[in-house]
Amino acid sequence: MRPEANPCSIMRQDGKERAIMEDSGVHPPRWDTTAIFPSLNAPELKNALTTLDAGMAALVELLSSAVEGREARDVARLFDRILIRFDDLLRLSWTVEAYLYGLLVVDSRDALAQRQWSAFAERRQRVRAIEARVTGWLGTLDSERLIATSERAASHAFLLRRAAADAARQMSAAEESLAAELAATGAVAWQKLHGDIWSQLRVEFEVGGESRAVSISEARSLAQHPERATRRAAHDGEQRAWQRSALQLAAALNGVKGHALTLSARRGWDSPLDAACVVSQIDRATLDAMLLAVNASLPDFHRYLRAKASAMDVARLAWHDLYAPVGEGRRIWTFEDARALILEAFAGFSDRLCDLASQAFEERWIDAEPRDGKQGGGLCLSFPDGTSRITVNYTPAFMGVRQLAHELGHAYHTRLLSEAGRSVWQWSRTPDTLAETAAIFCESLVREAALADARDDERVFMLDATLQNTCRFLVEGMASFVFEQRMLEIRRTRELSVAELNGLALECQLETFGDALDPASLPPFMWASRPHAFVPETSHAAIPYMFGQLLAIGLNDRYQTRPDTFPAELDPLLASASTADIPTLAAIVGIDLRDDAFWQASVALIRQDVDQFQTLIDRVDTVSTS
C-alpha cells in the first residue's frame, strides 16, 4: 500500500494543485442519488411529498383524538398505533430532507434544488411541530406502567423516560408549533445563508506573481501544500473572503444563538449547555471529566507543535503551518489508493465493516470531487434503510484518506442501527457523541493499517497527520467550546459585532494554543468558518468531536489488546444508540466515563504519539517547506 509518486514534484512544477488530481490519476467520483429518488422532477418525489402531507394530517388527527380521550382506553395499543405512524412519518421526512439537502451541499447553485428545499422547509417545520406534540402526549402517560405492559414501549424505554422529562420542559402546544413555524424563516434561514455563502465564496490570492481565485474547499486543500508561501497566501486569502461576508455571517450567528437562548430559557434550561448534554446523552459529570482531560492534553500538543516547528526549521509555527507536510514519507494518495487502504484496514476489523465500505464504493455513495458551489468539509447523509451518501472534498494526501474513512464510519454506524432493528425514532435520536466515536474509530483503523509496515520517514509523516487531526478535534475544539460559552453569555443581553466576534475568537485560540503558534497568524474569522456553529437545533458542536476523539482512542487501545473479540463488543455498543445514555452504553465495554482515569488514559496515549514523533524527527531529515 505504498504509492510511490511524490506530490512535491508535481506541486512544484507549476504551483497548481489541480495538476495533482490530473497527473496522479485520482479522478474522485461523484455520487449517484437516483436510488433514493430518480430526479427532482420524478413522480416518486412528488408522491413522497403527497404521502408525507397525508401522514402528517393522519397523525395530527390521531394525536388529537388521544388527547381528547376519543381513542380506546387501551394505552399500550394506542401507543403502538401512534409510534408506528410517527416512525413512518419520520422515515419519509428524513429521506426527503436528506436527499434535498445533499443536492444543495454538492451544488448550492442548483436553482431547482434551492426551490425544492425552500418548498420543503415548511413541511420540515410541521414535522418538528408534530414531534413536539408526540413528546407532549407521551409526557402525559404513566411511562413505567406502559413499559411494563407493552413490548414496543419496553424497547423504547429510554426514549419514553426522556420524553417525559422533555415534556415537562415544553412550552404550550401552540407555542411549540409557532416556534417550529418561525424557525423556517428565522434560525433555519440563517443556517441556509451560511451554507450558501460558504459554498460560493471565492478565495483570491497571489503566489509567485500569479493571481488565483478558488473555492473555499480548494483553498483549504492548500493547507497541506509543501510551499510555505502558498499556504500563507491561501490562508490569508480565505480570511479576506470571510471578511467580505462578515456582516451577514455575524447577523446569522447572532440570530441562531439568540434563537437557541430564547428557546432554552422558555423551556426551563439554565443554559444551552445543559440542553446540549441531554441531546448528547451524557451528564455534566461525564462532560466535566472529558473537558478536564482535554485541558490536560494541551501542554502535550504545544510540545508537538514546537517539535514540528523544529522539524520544519522555523522558529515558531504559524496557523497556516498546522497541516503542512512533515517528513519525506509524504506522497500522493489517489482515490483508488484510499479505497484500497480503507478496505484493507476495515477488513482487518470485520467482514461487516469491509462489506459496508465496499458497497459504498461500488454503488457510488461517495461524492469526492472538489468543485465550485460545493460546501467544504465532509458529511455523511444517512437514510433509515441503512444506506448513506457521503460528500467529501478529496485531496490526494493522507488527510483525505482519513476524512473518507471518517465519513464511512458514520455510514457503518447507520448500517449497524438498521441491522439491529432500531426504530426511526431511536435512529433519529442517535447522539453525535456516539456517532463521532464510530467515525473516529474507523479513522484509527486506517491510521494503524498505514503505520503497520511504514519506514521511519513514513511514520513521521503519518504520526504528524494523526496529531494534526487530534489537535484539530481537541485543541481547536476546546477553543470553539470556550468561544461558544463566552459568546452565549454576551448574547444573552445583546448582539456581538464582527469586531467582537473576531476578538473573542483570537482570545480563545490564544488560550488553547498558547505560545506554540505565532499569535499574528491566528484566524480571526474562525467563528465564521464553522458550519456546525450555525445549526439551530444544537449548540456546543465541539463536544461530540472532543468526546468522540478521546473515546475512540480508548476503544482503539482495547481493540489492539484483544483484536479477535473486540469487534463483537464494539458493534453492540454502537447499535444500542438511544436505548440508554452513553455512560451506560460505555459500560458494555468496561468503560466508566465519569471516571477521570479513562479520559486521562486516552491523553496518555496521545502523549505517546508526541513522544514517538519527537524521537523520529531526530532520526530523519524532516524539513518539508520552503
TORBA-754821 format. One record per residue (C-alpha): residue in three letters; residue number from 1; x, y, z. Coordinates in steps of 0.5 Angstrom, whole numbers, plus 500, padded with zeros to 3 digits. Layout:
BEGIN
   residu   num    c1    c2    c3
      Ala   NUM     X     Y     Z
...
// end
This chain:
BEGIN
   residu   num    c1    c2    c3
      Met     1   500   500   500
      Arg     2   506   505   498
      Pro     3   504   510   493
      Glu     4   511   512   490
      Ala     5   509   519   487
      Asn     6   512   525   491
      Pro     7   507   530   491
      Cys     8   512   536   492
      Ser     9   515   534   485
      Ile    10   508   536   482
      Met    11   506   541   486
      Arg    12   513   545   485
      Gln    13   512   544   477
      Asp    14   507   550   476
      Gly    15   504   551   483
      Lys    16   497   549   481
      Glu    17   494   544   486
      Arg    18   489   542   481
      Ala    19   495   538   477
      Ile    20   496   534   483
      Met    21   489   531   481
      Glu    22   490   530   474
      Asp    23   497   528   474
      Ser    24   496   523   480
      Gly    25   490   520   476
      Val    26   486   521   483
      His    27   479   523   479
      Pro    28   475   523   485
      Pro    29   468   520   484
      Arg    30   461   524   484
      Trp    31   456   520   488
      Asp    32   449   517   485
      Thr    33   443   519   489
      Thr    34   438   516   484
      Ala    35   437   510   488
      Ile    36   433   515   493
      Phe    37   429   519   488
      Pro    38   431   519   480
      Ser    39   431   526   480
      Leu    40   428   533   483
      Asn    41   422   532   478
      Ala    42   421   525   479
      Pro    43   414   523   481
      Glu    44   417   519   486
      Leu    45   419   525   490
      Lys    46   412   528   489
      Asn    47   409   522   491
      Ala    48   413   522   497
      Leu    49   411   529   499
      Thr    50   404   528   498
      Thr    51   404   522   503
      Leu    52   408   526   508
      Asp    53   403   531   508
      Ala    54   397   526   509
      Gly    55   402   522   514
      Met    56   402   529   518
      Ala    57   395   530   518
      Ala    58   393   523   520
      Leu    59   398   523   526
      Val    60   395   530   528
      Glu    61   388   527   528
      Leu    62   390   521   532
      Leu    63   394   525   537
      Ser    64   388   530   538
      Ser    65   384   524   539
      Ala    66   388   521   544
      Val    67   389   528   548
      Glu    68   381   529   548
      Gly    69   380   522   550
      Arg    70   376   520   544
      Glu    71   381   514   543
      Ala    72   381   507   546
      Arg    73   383   507   553
      Asp    74   388   501   552
      Val    75   394   506   552
      Ala    76   399   500   550
      Arg    77   395   499   544
      Leu    78   394   507   543
      Phe    79   402   508   544
      Asp    80   404   502   539
      Arg    81   399   506   533
      Ile    82   402   513   535
      Leu    83   409   510   535
      Ile    84   408   506   528
      Arg    85   405   513   525
      Phe    86   410   517   528
      Asp    87   416   512   525
      Asp    88   413   512   518
      Leu    89   413   520   518
      Leu    90   420   521   521
      Arg    91   422   516   516
      Leu    92   419   519   510
      Ser    93   421   526   512
      Trp    94   428   524   514
      Thr    95   429   521   507
      Val    96   427   527   503
      Glu    97   430   532   507
      Ala    98   437   529   507
      Tyr    99   436   528   499
      Leu   100   435   535   498
      Tyr   101   440   538   503
      Gly   102   445   533   500
      Leu   103   444   536   493
      Leu   104   445   543   496
      Val   105   451   541   499
      Val   106   455   539   493
      Asp   107   452   545   489
      Ser   108   449   551   492
      Arg   109   448   554   485
      Asp   110   443   548   483
      Ala   111   437   553   482
      Leu   112   431   547   482
      Ala   113   434   544   489
      Gln   114   434   551   492
      Arg   115   427   552   490
      Gln   116   425   545   492
      Trp   117   429   546   499
      Ser   118   425   552   500
      Ala   119   418   549   499
      Phe   120   420   543   504
      Ala   121   422   548   509
      Glu   122   415   549   511
      Arg   123   414   541   512
      Arg   124   420   540   515
      Gln   125   418   545   521
      Arg   126   411   542   521
      Val   127   414   535   522
      Arg   128   418   539   528
      Ala   129   412   541   531
      Ile   130   409   534   531
      Glu   131   415   531   534
      Ala   132   414   536   540
      Arg   133   406   534   540
      Val   134   408   527   541
      Thr   135   413   529   546
      Gly   136   408   533   550
      Trp   137   403   527   549
      Leu   138   408   522   552
      Gly   139   409   526   558
      Thr   140   402   525   560
      Leu   141   403   518   560
      Asp   142   405   513   566
      Ser   143   411   511   563
      Glu   144   413   506   568
      Arg   145   407   502   567
      Leu   146   407   503   560
      Ile   147   414   500   559
      Ala   148   412   494   564
      Thr   149   406   493   559
      Ser   150   408   494   552
      Glu   151   414   490   549
      Arg   152   414   496   544
      Ala   153   414   501   550
      Ala   154   420   497   553
      Ser   155   424   497   547
      His   156   424   505   547
      Ala   157   424   505   555
      Phe   158   430   510   555
      Leu   159   427   515   550
      Leu   160   420   514   553
      Arg   161   423   517   560
      Arg   162   427   522   556
      Ala   163   420   524   553
      Ala   164   417   525   560
      Ala   165   423   530   562
      Asp   166   423   534   556
      Ala   167   415   534   556
      Ala   168   416   538   563
      Arg   169   420   543   560
      Gln   170   416   544   553
      Met   171   412   551   552
      Ser   172   405   550   551
      Ala   173   403   546   544
      Ala   174   401   553   541
      Glu   175   408   556   543
      Glu   176   412   550   541
      Ser   177   408   550   534
      Leu   178   409   557   533
      Ala   179   417   556   535
      Ala   180   417   551   530
      Glu   181   414   555   524
      Leu   182   418   561   526
      Ala   183   425   557   525
      Ala   184   424   556   518
      Thr   185   424   564   517
      Gly   186   429   565   522
      Ala   187   434   561   525
      Val   188   434   555   519
      Ala   189   434   561   514
      Trp   190   441   564   518
      Gln   191   444   557   517
      Lys   192   442   556   510
      Leu   193   445   563   509
      His   194   452   561   512
      Gly   195   452   555   507
      Asp   196   450   559   501
      Ile   197   456   564   503
      Trp   198   461   558   505
      Ser   199   460   554   498
      Gln   200   460   560   494
      Leu   201   466   564   497
      Arg   202   472   566   492
      Val   203   479   566   495
      Glu   204   483   571   492
      Phe   205   491   571   493
      Glu   206   497   571   489
      Val   207   503   566   489
      Gly   208   509   567   485
      Gly   209   506   573   481
      Glu   210   500   569   479
      Ser   211   493   571   481
      Arg   212   489   565   484
      Ala   213   481   565   485
      Val   214   479   559   488
      Ser   215   473   556   492
      Ile   216   474   555   500
      Ser   217   475   548   499
      Glu   218   481   549   494
      Ala   219   484   554   499
      Arg   220   483   549   505
      Ser   221   487   544   501
      Leu   222   493   548   500
      Ala   223   494   548   508
      Gln   224   498   542   506
      His   225   502   545   501
      Pro   226   509   544   502
      Glu   227   511   551   500
      Arg   228   510   556   506
      Ala   229   509   562   502
      Thr   230   503   558   498
      Arg   231   500   556   505
      Arg   232   500   563   508
      Ala   233   497   566   501
      Ala   234   491   561   501
      His   235   490   562   509
      Asp   236   491   570   508
      Gly   237   486   570   502
      Glu   238   481   566   506
      Gln   239   481   571   512
      Arg   240   480   576   507
      Ala   241   474   572   504
      Trp   242   471   571   510
      Gln   243   471   579   512
      Arg   244   468   580   505
      Ser   245   461   577   508
      Ala   246   463   578   516
      Leu   247   457   583   517
      Gln   248   452   578   514
      Leu   249   455   572   518
      Ala   250   455   576   524
      Ala   251   448   577   524
      Ala   252   447   570   522
      Leu   253   451   567   528
      Asn   254   447   572   533
      Gly   255   441   570   530
      Val   256   442   563   531
      Lys   257   445   563   538
      Gly   258   439   568   540
      His   259   434   563   538
      Ala   260   438   558   542
      Leu   261   438   562   548
      Thr   262   431   564   548
      Leu   263   428   557   547
      Ser   264   433   554   552
      Ala   265   430   560   557
      Arg   266   423   559   555
      Arg   267   424   551   556
      Gly   268   427   552   563
      Trp   269   434   551   562
      Asp   270   439   554   566
      Ser   271   444   555   559
      Pro   272   444   552   552
      Leu   273   450   547   555
      Asp   274   445   544   560
      Ala   275   441   542   554
      Ala   276   447   540   550
      Cys   277   449   535   555
      Val   278   442   532   555
      Val   279   442   532   547
      Ser   280   449   529   547
      Gln   281   446   523   552
      Ile   282   451   525   557
      Asp   283   451   528   564
      Arg   284   455   534   567
      Ala   285   460   529   571
      Thr   286   462   526   564
      Leu   287   463   533   561
      Asp   288   467   535   566
      Ala   289   472   529   566
      Met   290   472   530   559
      Leu   291   474   537   559
      Leu   292   479   536   565
      Ala   293   483   531   560
      Val   294   483   536   554
      Asn   295   486   541   558
      Ala   296   491   537   561
      Ser   297   493   535   554
      Leu   298   494   542   552
      Pro   299   502   542   554
      Asp   300   503   536   550
      Phe   301   500   539   544
      His   302   504   545   545
      Arg   303   510   540   545
      Tyr   304   508   537   539
      Leu   305   507   544   535
      Arg   306   514   546   538
      Ala   307   517   540   535
      Lys   308   514   541   529
      Ala   309   517   548   528
      Ser   310   524   545   529
      Ala   311   523   539   524
      Met   312   521   545   519
      Asp   313   527   549   521
      Val   314   522   555   523
      Ala   315   522   559   530
      Arg   316   515   558   531
      Leu   317   509   555   527
      Ala   318   504   560   524
      Trp   319   497   558   523
      His   320   498   556   516
      Asp   321   503   551   518
      Leu   322   499   547   522
      Tyr   323   497   542   516
      Ala   324   504   543   513
      Pro   325   507   536   511
      Val   326   513   534   515
      Gly   327   518   528   513
      Glu   328   520   525   506
      Gly   329   514   520   507
      Arg   330   509   524   504
      Arg   331   506   522   498
      Ile   332   500   522   493
      Trp   333   494   518   496
      Thr   334   490   517   490
      Phe   335   483   516   491
      Glu   336   484   509   489
      Asp   337   490   508   494
      Ala   338   485   511   499
      Arg   339   480   506   497
      Ala   340   485   500   498
      Leu   341   488   502   504
      Ile   342   481   503   507
      Leu   343   478   497   505
      Glu   344   485   493   508
      Ala   345   484   497   514
      Phe   346   477   495   515
      Ala   347   477   488   513
      Gly   348   482   487   519
      Phe   349   477   489   524
      Ser   350   471   485   521
      Asp   351   468   483   515
      Arg   352   462   487   516
      Leu   353   465   494   516
      Cys   354   469   492   510
      Asp   355   463   490   506
      Leu   356   459   496   508
      Ala   357   465   500   505
      Ser   358   465   496   499
      Gln   359   458   497   498
      Ala   360   459   505   499
      Phe   361   465   505   493
      Glu   362   461   500   489
      Glu   363   454   503   489
      Arg   364   457   511   488
      Trp   365   455   513   495
      Ile   366   461   518   495
      Asp   367   462   525   492
      Ala   368   469   526   493
      Glu   369   471   531   487
      Pro   370   472   539   490
      Arg   371   469   544   486
      Asp   372   466   551   486
      Gly   373   459   551   489
      Lys   374   460   545   494
      Gln   375   461   546   501
      Gly   376   467   545   505
      Gly   377   469   539   509
      Gly   378   466   532   510
      Leu   379   459   530   511
      Cys   380   455   523   511
      Leu   381   448   523   510
      Ser   382   445   517   513
      Phe   383   438   514   511
      Pro   384   433   510   515
      Asp   385   434   504   510
      Gly   386   441   503   513
      Thr   387   444   507   507
      Ser   388   448   513   506
      Arg   389   451   518   502
      Ile   390   458   521   503
      Thr   391   461   528   501
      Val   392   468   530   502
      Asn   393   473   535   498
      Tyr   394   478   529   497
      Thr   395   485   532   497
      Pro   396   491   527   495
      Ala   397   494   527   502
      Phe   398   493   522   508
      Met   399   489   527   511
      Gly   400   484   526   505
      Val   401   484   518   507
      Arg   402   483   520   514
      Gln   403   477   524   512
      Leu   404   474   519   508
      Ala   405   475   514   513
      His   406   471   518   518
      Glu   407   465   519   514
      Leu   408   465   512   512
      Gly   409   465   510   520
      His   410   458   514   520
      Ala   411   456   510   515
      Tyr   412   458   504   518
      His   413   454   506   525
      Thr   414   448   508   521
      Arg   415   448   500   518
      Leu   416   449   498   525
      Leu   417   443   501   527
      Ser   418   439   499   522
      Glu   419   441   492   522
      Ala   420   439   492   530
      Gly   421   432   494   528
      Arg   422   432   500   531
      Ser   423   426   505   530
      Val   424   427   511   526
      Trp   425   425   515   533
      Gln   426   431   511   536
      Trp   427   436   512   530
      Ser   428   434   520   529
      Arg   429   436   521   537
      Thr   430   443   518   536
      Pro   431   447   523   540
      Asp   432   453   526   536
      Thr   433   458   524   542
      Leu   434   457   516   540
      Ala   435   456   518   532
      Glu   436   463   521   532
      Thr   437   466   516   536
      Ala   438   464   511   531
      Ala   439   467   515   525
      Ile   440   474   517   529
      Phe   441   475   510   531
      Cys   442   474   508   524
      Glu   443   480   513   522
      Ser   444   484   510   527
      Leu   445   484   503   524
      Val   446   486   507   517
      Arg   447   492   510   521
      Glu   448   494   503   524
      Ala   449   494   500   518
      Ala   450   498   505   514
      Leu   451   503   505   520
      Ala   452   504   498   520
      Asp   453   510   497   515
      Ala   454   512   504   515
      Arg   455   519   506   515
      Asp   456   521   512   519
      Asp   457   520   517   515
      Glu   458   513   515   513
      Arg   459   512   514   520
      Val   460   514   521   522
      Phe   461   509   524   516
      Met   462   503   519   519
      Leu   463   504   521   526
      Asp   464   504   528   524
      Ala   465   498   527   520
      Thr   466   495   524   526
      Leu   467   497   529   531
      Gln   468   494   534   526
      Asn   469   488   531   527
      Thr   470   487   530   534
      Cys   471   490   537   535
      Arg   472   484   540   531
      Phe   473   479   536   535
      Leu   474   482   537   542
      Val   475   486   544   541
      Glu   476   481   548   536
      Gly   477   475   544   539
      Met   478   477   547   546
      Ala   479   478   554   543
      Ser   480   471   553   540
      Phe   481   468   551   546
      Val   482   470   556   550
      Phe   483   469   561   545
      Glu   484   461   559   545
      Gln   485   461   559   552
      Arg   486   463   566   552
      Met   487   459   569   546
      Leu   488   453   566   549
      Glu   489   454   570   556
      Ile   490   454   576   552
      Arg   491   449   574   547
      Arg   492   444   574   553
      Thr   493   444   581   553
      Arg   494   446   584   546
      Glu   495   449   582   540
      Leu   496   456   582   538
      Ser   497   459   586   533
      Val   498   464   583   528
      Ala   499   470   586   531
      Glu   500   468   583   538
      Leu   501   467   576   535
      Asn   502   474   577   532
      Gly   503   477   579   538
      Leu   504   474   573   542
      Ala   505   476   568   537
      Leu   506   483   570   538
      Glu   507   483   571   545
      Cys   508   480   563   546
      Gln   509   485   561   541
      Leu   510   491   564   544
      Glu   511   489   561   551
      Thr   512   489   554   548
      Phe   513   495   554   543
      Gly   514   499   558   548
      Asp   515   506   561   545
      Ala   516   506   555   541
      Leu   517   503   559   535
      Asp   518   505   565   532
      Pro   519   499   570   535
      Ala   520   500   574   529
      Ser   521   498   568   525
      Leu   522   491   566   528
      Pro   523   485   567   524
      Pro   524   480   572   527
      Phe   525   474   569   523
      Met   526   475   562   526
      Trp   527   467   563   528
      Ala   528   465   564   521
      Ser   529   468   558   518
      Arg   530   465   553   523
      Pro   531   458   550   520
      His   532   456   547   526
      Ala   533   456   553   530
      Phe   534   450   555   525
      Val   535   446   549   526
      Pro   536   440   552   530
      Glu   537   438   545   534
      Thr   538   444   544   537
      Ser   539   449   548   541
      His   540   457   547   543
      Ala   541   458   543   537
      Ala   542   465   542   539
      Ile   543   463   537   545
      Pro   544   462   531   540
      Tyr   545   468   531   537
      Met   546   473   532   543
      Phe   547   469   527   546
      Gly   548   469   522   540
      Gln   549   476   523   539
      Leu   550   478   521   547
      Leu   551   473   515   547
      Ala   552   475   513   540
      Ile   553   483   513   543
      Gly   554   481   509   549
      Leu   555   477   504   545
      Asn   556   482   503   540
      Asp   557   487   501   545
      Arg   558   483   496   548
      Tyr   559   482   493   540
      Gln   560   490   493   540
      Thr   561   490   489   546
      Arg   562   484   484   544
      Pro   563   483   484   536
      Asp   564   479   478   536
      Thr   565   474   479   541
      Phe   566   473   487   541
      Pro   567   469   488   535
      Ala   568   464   483   538
      Glu   569   464   488   544
      Leu   570   464   495   540
      Asp   571   458   493   535
      Pro   572   453   492   540
      Leu   573   455   499   544
      Leu   574   454   503   537
      Ala   575   448   499   535
      Ser   576   445   501   542
      Ala   577   444   508   541
      Ser   578   438   511   544
      Thr   579   437   505   548
      Ala   580   441   508   554
      Asp   581   445   514   556
      Ile   582   453   514   553
      Pro   583   456   513   560
      Thr   584   451   507   561
      Leu   585   453   504   554
      Ala   586   460   505   555
      Ala   587   460   500   561
      Ile   588   459   495   556
      Val   589   466   495   554
      Gly   590   468   496   561
      Ile   591   469   504   561
      Asp   592   467   509   567
      Leu   593   466   515   563
      Arg   594   465   519   570
      Asp   595   472   517   572
      Asp   596   478   522   570
      Ala   597   482   516   570
      Phe   598   479   513   563
      Trp   599   480   520   560
      Gln   600   487   521   562
      Ala   601   489   514   560
      Ser   602   487   517   553
      Val   603   491   523   554
      Ala   604   497   519   556
      Leu   605   496   515   549
      Ile   606   497   522   545
      Arg   607   503   524   550
      Gln   608   506   517   547
      Asp   609   505   519   540
      Val   610   508   526   541
      Asp   611   514   522   544
      Gln   612   515   518   538
      Phe   613   514   524   534
      Gln   614   520   528   537
      Thr   615   524   521   537
      Leu   616   523   520   530
      Ile   617   524   527   528
      Asp   618   531   527   531
      Arg   619   533   521   526
      Val   620   530   523   520
      Asp   621   531   529   515
      Thr   622   524   532   516
      Val   623   525   539   513
      Ser   624   519   540   508
      Thr   625   518   547   507
      Ser   626   521   553   503
// end
